[in-house]
Amino acid sequence: MRITIFGTGYVGLVQAAVFAEAGYQVLCVDVDADKVARLARGEVPIYEPDLQHPVVENGAAGRLRFTTDAARGVAHGDIQFIAVGTPPDEDGSADLTYVLAVADTIATHMDTETLVVVKSTVPVGTSDKVRAKIVERLAARGRSDLQFDVASNPEFLKEGSAVADCTRPDRIIIGVASRRAEERLRELYAPFNRNREKIIAMDIRSAELTKYAANCMLATKISFMNEIANLADRLGADIEHVRHGIGSDPRIGYNFIYPGVGYGGSCFPKDVQALIRTADQIGFDAALLKSVEERNNRQKSYIVDKIHAHFGPDLGGRTFALWGLAFKPNTDDMREAPSRVIMEALWAAGATVRAHDPKAMEECQRIYGDRPDLVLCDTRDEALQGADALILVTEWKAYNIIDFDDMKATLKQPVIFDGRNVYDPAAAKRHGITLYAVGRGTRN
Ligand code: NAD
């Protein structure tokens, strides 16, 4: 089976590498010529653990190739995957421009029966739009005789462990409207479905909604914990005790109940928004999801509020060391990252930021360029030099262990704002450090 994947972002590239690793002939198509050229040279343009090796090895073996030539791409694949971006539109709904452009491209070049699989996260009903677009283009070409299926196969990988998630998925959701499409997808995923049945087949609309439901559920867990953390702050309770206490209930569980500075990334914020807009469009008030979004937006300012409470409204002349730019550990992705909201608020109040991240420095430079109030530091210790206080934003393992005495000697003031509850408040106190964490009982 030969596979074509449109879009070589986090999803398309990882899935392509994993399919090639399983032995399939994979051709990736992207409109970004620079990205394609780099990939063709074996350079991986994003940071994702364990991705370099399969891209290089399968590239060398001729199983994984890259092109900007869409016609070549369409001619290659028995299955055509659409894995392009679906960024938020101005009103928060998913922008389907890229998805529908690929559908049009496929219909423009296809010459034989094909299966089109939508892997991008798309609102319910999008596969119908993809189908309509293909029907329209085939009719314009006078090729309405060509048969095709459209299927939905949403992706559940997590940035930071994307290769492992794709190689050993928890589940493989396939939304199909024909037995032919289902059989072909079952055959495609057979190598990933060996140790237990992971394929969950359903109708297309349910598959499309499953992806949104999953991300919205996870976002809800985070916003719920952040809400309780705010209460804990004001009530003099410690959210970390509360977290352990509730996680021990198997109906709740320990996963994904960490309070912090809010969720970010390219998926949760946009997918929560998009489902709210979908609900709006059909006249349903998605009250819970609106609150999830609202809590998250406020949570991104949580640390900034603590900083102002400590240093006052004017931060002119102040310098803050900021550890962690990526929206979460093990990625270089800064899309919707809380670090951006925090840095921008600090700059607006006149402060300078000395930032460090193990992988996202290049991305930060790309986003913010050379600003006088941003200093990108090569090491975490360098970021502390001359800083009034430390702000921990992303819980990279490299930031887990700190020497409070060194910290005290280096920082102008012994103050740490811990946006991920990594540091021990009792130890900080013993060393004379003022530690502001999230929901750990500092009444204010
Ligand atoms: P991305 O922005 O990293 O990559 C998208 C790629 O598509 C880019 O390289 C872009 O150049 C390319 N592209 C745009 N138009 C094209 C066209 N007409 N033909 C070929 N290529 C084209 O996006 P991503 O993070 O990989 O996300 C892709 C989709 O998967 C989105 O819908 C997203 O919501 C979903 N998703 C993302 C993740 C994640 O963790 N990033 C996880 C699950 C699902």
Boltz pocket constraint, residues with backbone or C-beta under 6 A from the ligand:
constraints:
  - pocket:
      binder: B
      contacts: [[A, 6], [A, 7], [A, 8], [A, 9], [A, 10], [A, 11], [A, 12], [A, 29], [A, 30], [A, 31], [A, 32], [A, 35], [A, 83], [A, 84], [A, 85], [A, 86], [A, 98], [A, 101], [A, 102], [A, 119], [A, 120], [A, 121], [A, 122], [A, 155], [A, 156], [A, 157], [A, 158], [A, 159], [A, 266], [A, 267]]
      max_distance: 6.0
